Amino acid sequence: MQSAGDWVTAREARRWRSHFRIVGFLYAFLGVTALGLAFGYEDRPHPLTPGDIAVALFGLLHVAAGAAFALRIRWGRIPLWPLSVIYLFALPVGTALGGYTLRVLYHTRTNQPSPSAAA
């Protein structure tokens, strides 16, 4: 039987896992949107412009970091730190996204899951 402290700890862990999935989904969604912007239009003067390539790389970074973070792969946190700081300056939605991401990332930094807890 679990004690009250164990139940609260398990409940908190479930709550933070849902935050990890939310942040991961948001960044993956932004990445897919950026990829759609880079490759989604048909009337282009050239096959690929340097701007299209930059947006596509930015989108791939978002998709990879978001998916890795949602799946709780350790390296997924690394690109989210600078991305969330960049989003802080994109008023108003980016500020909310950046602040929420920093809050979740700070929690992952202070409360490292054990390898058995990630399974």
Short mmCIF file of the C-alpha atoms (twelve columns), coordinates in Angstrom:
data_MODEL
# 
_entry.id   MODEL 
# 
loop_
_atom_site.group_PDB 
_atom_site.id 
_atom_site.type_symbol 
_atom_site.label_atom_id 
_atom_site.label_alt_id 
_atom_site.label_comp_id 
_atom_site.label_asym_id 
_atom_site.label_seq_id 
_atom_site.Cartn_x 
_atom_site.Cartn_y 
_atom_site.Cartn_z 
_atom_site.pdbx_PDB_model_num 
ATOM 1   C CA . MET A 1   0.000  0.000  0.000   1 
ATOM 2   C CA . GLN A 2   1.266  3.472  -0.866  1 
ATOM 3   C CA . SER A 3   1.684  6.147  1.730   1 
ATOM 4   C CA . ALA A 4   0.262  9.631  1.220   1 
ATOM 5   C CA . GLY A 5   3.696  10.988 0.295   1 
ATOM 6   C CA . ASP A 6   4.204  8.306  -2.372  1 
ATOM 7   C CA . TRP A 7   0.783  9.088  -3.868  1 
ATOM 8   C CA . VAL A 8   1.583  12.805 -4.098  1 
ATOM 9   C CA . THR A 9   4.945  12.045 -5.686  1 
ATOM 10  C CA . ALA A 10  3.345  9.714  -8.247  1 
ATOM 11  C CA . ARG A 11  0.641  12.288 -8.951  1 
ATOM 12  C CA . GLU A 12  3.225  15.044 -9.449  1 
ATOM 13  C CA . ALA A 13  5.245  12.809 -11.768 1 
ATOM 14  C CA . ARG A 14  2.136  12.146 -13.917 1 
ATOM 15  C CA . ARG A 15  1.356  15.859 -14.003 1 
ATOM 16  C CA . TRP A 16  4.852  16.784 -15.155 1 
ATOM 17  C CA . ARG A 17  4.840  14.013 -17.779 1 
ATOM 18  C CA . SER A 18  1.752  15.635 -19.269 1 
ATOM 19  C CA . HIS A 19  3.591  18.986 -19.337 1 
ATOM 20  C CA . PHE A 20  6.504  17.320 -21.157 1 
ATOM 21  C CA . ARG A 21  4.108  15.956 -23.781 1 
ATOM 22  C CA . ILE A 22  2.383  19.320 -24.196 1 
ATOM 23  C CA . VAL A 23  5.668  21.198 -24.732 1 
ATOM 24  C CA . GLY A 24  6.917  18.496 -27.076 1 
ATOM 25  C CA . PHE A 25  3.709  18.599 -29.103 1 
ATOM 26  C CA . LEU A 26  3.742  22.401 -29.339 1 
ATOM 27  C CA . TYR A 27  7.299  22.517 -30.634 1 
ATOM 28  C CA . ALA A 28  6.725  19.620 -33.039 1 
ATOM 29  C CA . PHE A 29  3.598  21.390 -34.314 1 
ATOM 30  C CA . LEU A 30  5.553  24.620 -34.826 1 
ATOM 31  C CA . GLY A 31  8.189  22.640 -36.710 1 
ATOM 32  C CA . VAL A 32  5.663  20.990 -39.005 1 
ATOM 33  C CA . THR A 33  4.109  24.402 -39.627 1 
ATOM 34  C CA . ALA A 34  7.526  25.838 -40.528 1 
ATOM 35  C CA . LEU A 35  8.168  22.917 -42.876 1 
ATOM 36  C CA . GLY A 36  4.801  23.568 -44.493 1 
ATOM 37  C CA . LEU A 37  5.739  27.207 -44.980 1 
ATOM 38  C CA . ALA A 38  9.088  26.265 -46.481 1 
ATOM 39  C CA . PHE A 39  7.814  23.652 -48.923 1 
ATOM 40  C CA . GLY A 40  4.063  24.168 -49.087 1 
ATOM 41  C CA . TYR A 41  3.559  26.742 -51.796 1 
ATOM 42  C CA . GLU A 42  3.696  25.951 -55.498 1 
ATOM 43  C CA . ASP A 43  4.263  29.316 -57.214 1 
ATOM 44  C CA . ARG A 44  7.923  29.860 -56.489 1 
ATOM 45  C CA . PRO A 45  10.400 31.499 -58.798 1 
ATOM 46  C CA . HIS A 46  13.199 29.061 -57.853 1 
ATOM 47  C CA . PRO A 47  13.186 25.472 -56.619 1 
ATOM 48  C CA . LEU A 48  14.499 26.416 -53.161 1 
ATOM 49  C CA . THR A 49  15.581 29.793 -51.896 1 
ATOM 50  C CA . PRO A 50  18.035 30.248 -49.016 1 
ATOM 51  C CA . GLY A 51  15.120 31.485 -46.914 1 
ATOM 52  C CA . ASP A 52  13.199 28.275 -47.587 1 
ATOM 53  C CA . ILE A 53  16.188 26.218 -46.514 1 
ATOM 54  C CA . ALA A 54  16.626 28.268 -43.314 1 
ATOM 55  C CA . VAL A 55  12.940 27.909 -42.417 1 
ATOM 56  C CA . ALA A 56  13.084 24.170 -43.179 1 
ATOM 57  C CA . LEU A 57  16.131 23.683 -40.929 1 
ATOM 58  C CA . PHE A 58  14.457 25.701 -38.185 1 
ATOM 59  C CA . GLY A 59  11.366 23.516 -38.589 1 
ATOM 60  C CA . LEU A 60  13.385 20.297 -38.466 1 
ATOM 61  C CA . LEU A 61  15.058 21.487 -35.266 1 
ATOM 62  C CA . HIS A 62  11.637 22.116 -33.716 1 
ATOM 63  C CA . VAL A 63  10.274 18.724 -34.782 1 
ATOM 64  C CA . ALA A 64  13.333 16.836 -33.524 1 
ATOM 65  C CA . ALA A 65  13.538 18.703 -30.207 1 
ATOM 66  C CA . GLY A 66  9.789  18.516 -29.600 1 
ATOM 67  C CA . ALA A 67  9.576  14.806 -30.338 1 
ATOM 68  C CA . ALA A 68  12.645 14.026 -28.233 1 
ATOM 69  C CA . PHE A 69  11.348 16.085 -25.322 1 
ATOM 70  C CA . ALA A 70  7.904  14.487 -25.476 1 
ATOM 71  C CA . LEU A 71  9.539  11.053 -25.456 1 
ATOM 72  C CA . ARG A 72  11.800 12.185 -22.579 1 
ATOM 73  C CA . ILE A 73  15.043 11.685 -24.442 1 
ATOM 74  C CA . ARG A 74  17.708 13.671 -22.593 1 
ATOM 75  C CA . TRP A 75  19.140 15.629 -25.521 1 
ATOM 76  C CA . GLY A 76  15.674 16.992 -26.354 1 
ATOM 77  C CA . ARG A 77  16.038 19.588 -23.606 1 
ATOM 78  C CA . ILE A 78  19.219 21.117 -24.992 1 
ATOM 79  C CA . PRO A 79  17.793 22.851 -28.110 1 
ATOM 80  C CA . LEU A 80  14.634 23.875 -26.240 1 
ATOM 81  C CA . TRP A 81  16.532 26.191 -23.874 1 
ATOM 82  C CA . PRO A 82  17.689 28.656 -26.572 1 
ATOM 83  C CA . LEU A 83  14.481 28.252 -28.588 1 
ATOM 84  C CA . SER A 84  12.346 29.135 -25.582 1 
ATOM 85  C CA . VAL A 85  14.497 32.201 -24.839 1 
ATOM 86  C CA . ILE A 86  14.101 33.323 -28.464 1 
ATOM 87  C CA . TYR A 87  10.331 32.905 -28.202 1 
ATOM 88  C CA . LEU A 88  10.210 35.144 -25.129 1 
ATOM 89  C CA . PHE A 89  10.645 38.134 -27.455 1 
ATOM 90  C CA . ALA A 90  7.800  37.133 -29.818 1 
ATOM 91  C CA . LEU A 91  4.862  38.952 -28.240 1 
ATOM 92  C CA . PRO A 92  2.253  37.809 -27.143 1 
ATOM 93  C CA . VAL A 93  1.957  34.097 -27.963 1 
ATOM 94  C CA . GLY A 94  5.683  33.456 -28.149 1 
ATOM 95  C CA . THR A 95  6.166  34.962 -24.702 1 
ATOM 96  C CA . ALA A 96  3.610  32.583 -23.247 1 
ATOM 97  C CA . LEU A 97  5.146  29.609 -25.068 1 
ATOM 98  C CA . GLY A 98  8.685  30.582 -24.082 1 
ATOM 99  C CA . GLY A 99  7.753  31.167 -20.452 1 
ATOM 100 C CA . TYR A 100 5.843  27.890 -20.193 1 
ATOM 101 C CA . THR A 101 8.701  26.002 -21.829 1 
ATOM 102 C CA . LEU A 102 11.257 27.568 -19.482 1 
ATOM 103 C CA . ARG A 103 9.102  26.592 -16.503 1 
ATOM 104 C CA . VAL A 104 8.909  22.976 -17.654 1 
ATOM 105 C CA . LEU A 105 12.602 22.901 -18.580 1 
ATOM 106 C CA . TYR A 106 13.569 24.299 -15.195 1 
ATOM 107 C CA . HIS A 107 11.615 21.496 -13.559 1 
ATOM 108 C CA . THR A 108 13.499 18.906 -15.620 1 
ATOM 109 C CA . ARG A 109 16.782 20.483 -14.571 1 
ATOM 110 C CA . THR A 110 16.007 20.429 -10.862 1 
ATOM 111 C CA . ASN A 111 14.214 17.052 -10.795 1 
ATOM 112 C CA . GLN A 112 16.153 14.623 -12.968 1 
ATOM 113 C CA . PRO A 113 14.216 11.399 -13.468 1 
ATOM 114 C CA . SER A 114 15.981 8.179  -12.662 1 
ATOM 115 C CA . PRO A 115 16.610 5.848  -15.613 1 
ATOM 116 C CA . SER A 116 14.022 3.394  -14.264 1 
ATOM 117 C CA . ALA A 117 11.391 6.157  -13.969 1 
ATOM 118 C CA . ALA A 118 11.688 7.032  -17.675 1 
ATOM 119 C CA . ALA A 119 10.532 3.545  -18.680 1 
# 
